[in-house]
Amino acid sequence: MHSYKGRFEPTRFEDLTVTVDFHCHSACRFCIVQEGMNRFKGVPFETFQRAVDDNQKELRYRRVTFTGGEVTLEARLFDYIRHARESGTFEHLRLQTNGRLLADMSFARRLVDAGIDEFFVSLHGHDAETQDYISQRPGSFDQAMRGMENLVSLGVCLMTNTVLTTLNQPHLAQIVETVRRFSPTRMEFWNYLPMEDHADERGLISPLAELGPSLRAALDRAEQLGIETAVKYVPRCVLGSHARAQDNTQPDVVIAEVFYDLYPKFSCLYEAKCEYAETCLGLHHAYIEKLGWEPELLVPYPRSTPWAEPEYGPWVGSDQPGRGSAPATDHPDWARLVAGVAERHGAQLAEVVLQRRACLFRFEQGDGGVDLVVTARSEAGPALARSRSFNVHYRNARGSDTDGLRPLVTDAVAAIVERDQGEMLLDQRKGLVGDQAVRTRPKRSGPPG
Ligand code: SF4
């Protein structure tokens, strides 16, 4: 059993992010996709089409975000945008970009005319010297600034994203000053996550003792200016009065699956003591290895309920867009799949918990019980049974008579197989797996001349 902090799970149902390609014309010193750059491929158009088709059948995503690499370099980007727009199923089409090509007004206008209404622009330095040093591309700051000016004049929604490293940590409030003239709808601050330099030989991990005050000053300034903020991967208790800005949720991502294997794991010394242990990731392991557990800086919020190690990771509150905070058992469509089964066996259906890629039915019977878990149907790998939409498994059989649970499990499986008409969706879409995700390196025909 692993604590949920050991996992990095997307936790938001409403947004779909599509990695169109992995090329980039900048070379940010902290880049978390750098390792995959030139090795992973973007999502094939057909895969993206399938995701959009799914959304037409059963609305689950309100927004699609196109990202890369630097997605504006991708020749087929406009095909992706057109398909998303013509599907009519998304309320918003967002582009995540370094903003450099948006300095060309005709290109920025073309994107807006195509249907992009939200731009999420990366800005990591408060001035040209800092930003260009980080991006390793002279002129990138000026281009991004002109790009944002163009977006403002086009009247679209502008958000900024700043990755927090030692390179910009002293200047975070100044970054707010730099972008205030664009009145961004939101500023996001994402703590740097080492994907390959786990020993932090590049010295990018910012110690909390320095990052905390600097980030709080930036959040203070943004608040004074009426700019909404969001912070990822920074301990909640370090954010002071801005604790509510912590947002570690992630969209569904269509990306090379192997990419997720690189993501860091997280822990907190106070996990069992803190009220926010279920939503706050704490510190990533590379940080702990380098700088320790920070027992003096982290301050747990007293728990109001006893802590129990989650068995299945965080579960979403509802499968309905916009109802993410609904009670965890509010899933009538799913409960109908096993309705009546518990009663036939003197048991209770104690919980129906829905995660984006699984639905769990927790049965209690006598002094024990069992969990039935359905995941998206796949022909690969073992399953207790397969219904039209699902692979069905059981796990966590408990109590003094686990053999006695067999009729209950058999009945529940039969009910699911009979009632699943193939219209209920669980997501397999964490990523692409296999050859189609990885770019083959061109072979050299001889020694470089
Ligand atoms: S004590 Fe740990 S879990 Fe609680 S807010 Fe701080 S870092 Fe997060």
Residues whose N, C-alpha, C, O or C-beta is under 5 A from the ligand:
A	BS01	SF4	P235 R236 C237 C268 Y270 C274 Y276 A277 C280 G282 L298 V299 P300 Y301
